[in-house]
Amino acid sequence: MLHLASQSPRRRELLARLGVPFGVIEVDVPEERAPGEPPEDYVRRVAREKAGAGLLAMVAVPGAVVLGADTEVVLDDRVFGKPRDVADAVEMLESLSGRSHDVISAVSLVSAGREAQALCRSRVTFAELDAAAIAAYVASGEPMGRAGAYAIQGGAERFVARLEGSYSGVMGLPLHETDVLLRQFGIATGFPPPPGTTKGAS
Ligand SMILES: Cc1cn([C@H]2C[C@H](O)[C@@H](COP(=O)(O)OP(=O)(O)OP(=O)(O)O)O2)c(=O)[nH]c1=O
């Protein structure tokens, strides 16, 4: 049985789109970048740690497979995780305004004796944002709890002038890469029926 080690409602929603049954484990892994740690190494490490913490919680469950993921926004050599407060969110959005940044997401799948990981890097270009747009967006509350202080799937979609890469990867769980990983572990994915329809209905 697959378990998602995540507190993120986005990851729950994204994984459900792969049409695979899963349980959810809430893990709390500290997200602190070590001095000089390259952004990609950091994202990979945190995803692995989340999956590992989930597997530890599932130690009594035979055959458990645990998925952990991490997403960070990288601008030059700065790594933007979730903003600490409103001022931090404003500062992140000011930095991202009118520029291109990378969004790195790592997905780790672990079971007893087996571990695999996929990495997804996307390039996002923001339009120029004026102070009023930033203030209004931050006041909406959406930036909090989100890497880089924005949600591509929410109010920030109007800020995105260009995206090269994976929309689901930017949102927090790259679905193509996750699908491939799950299949490697023998977990069959599918297509959930659209809401309001019954399975098998034409
Ligand atoms: C860039 C971006 C990030 N995000 C979110 C996805 C993640 O929830 C969050 C990045 O923080 P993460 O530390 O990757 O995840 P999390 O702490 O929310 O959840 P958990 O560790 O329990 O799995 O930012 C969006 O929702 N939309 C976006 O466009």
The ligand as an SDF file (V2000), in Angstrom:
LIG
                    3D

 29 30  0  0  0  0  0  0  0  0999 V2000
    5.9430   27.1920   -6.2520 C   0  0  0  0  0  0  0  0  0  0  0  0
    4.6980   26.6320   -5.6190 C   0  0  0  0  0  0  0  0  0  0  0  0
    4.7370   25.9440   -4.4110 C   0  0  0  0  0  0  0  0  0  0  0  0
    3.5890   25.4670   -3.8280 N   0  0  0  0  0  0  0  0  0  0  0  0
    3.6280   24.7600   -2.5340 C   0  0  0  0  0  0  0  0  0  0  0  0
    3.7620   23.2440   -2.6640 C   0  0  0  0  0  0  0  0  0  0  0  0
    4.2630   22.8460   -1.3060 C   0  0  0  0  0  0  0  0  0  0  0  0
    3.1410   22.6050   -0.4500 O   0  0  0  0  0  0  0  0  0  0  0  0
    5.0260   24.0860   -0.8190 C   0  0  0  0  0  0  0  0  0  0  0  0
    6.5120   23.8600   -0.7720 C   0  0  0  0  0  0  0  0  0  0  0  0
    6.8610   23.4190    0.4850 O   0  0  0  0  0  0  0  0  0  0  0  0
    7.3850   21.9630    0.8080 P   0  0  0  0  0  0  0  0  0  0  0  0
    8.3280   22.0980    1.9540 O   0  0  0  0  0  0  0  0  0  0  0  0
    7.9050   21.2850   -0.4360 O   0  0  0  0  0  0  0  0  0  0  0  0
    6.0830   21.1620    1.2510 O   0  0  0  0  0  0  0  0  0  0  0  0
    5.1100   21.3740    2.4950 P   0  0  0  0  0  0  0  0  0  0  0  0
    5.8690   21.7470    3.7250 O   0  0  0  0  0  0  0  0  0  0  0  0
    3.9810   22.2860    2.0740 O   0  0  0  0  0  0  0  0  0  0  0  0
    4.4740   19.9310    2.6610 O   0  0  0  0  0  0  0  0  0  0  0  0
    5.1620   18.5310    3.1430 P   0  0  0  0  0  0  0  0  0  0  0  0
    6.6040   18.8180    3.4340 O   0  0  0  0  0  0  0  0  0  0  0  0
    4.4020   18.1140    4.3540 O   0  0  0  0  0  0  0  0  0  0  0  0
    4.9740   17.6060    1.9700 O   0  0  0  0  0  0  0  0  0  0  0  0
    4.7410   25.1300   -1.7520 O   0  0  0  0  0  0  0  0  0  0  0  0
    2.3490   25.6530   -4.4450 C   0  0  0  0  0  0  0  0  0  0  0  0
    1.3080   25.2310   -3.9070 O   0  0  0  0  0  0  0  0  0  0  0  0
    2.3050   26.2840   -5.6580 N   0  0  0  0  0  0  0  0  0  0  0  0
    3.4130   26.7950   -6.2930 C   0  0  0  0  0  0  0  0  0  0  0  0
    3.2860   27.3800   -7.3790 O   0  0  0  0  0  0  0  0  0  0  0  0
  1  2  1  0
  2  3  2  0
  2 28  1  0
  3  4  1  0
  4  5  1  0
  4 25  1  0
  5  6  1  0
  5 24  1  0
  6  7  1  0
  7  8  1  0
  7  9  1  0
  9 10  1  0
  9 24  1  0
 10 11  1  0
 11 12  1  0
 12 13  2  0
 12 14  1  0
 12 15  1  0
 15 16  1  0
 16 17  2  0
 16 18  1  0
 16 19  1  0
 19 20  1  0
 20 21  2  0
 20 22  1  0
 20 23  1  0
 25 26  2  0
 25 27  1  0
 27 28  1  0
 28 29  2  0
M  END
$$$$
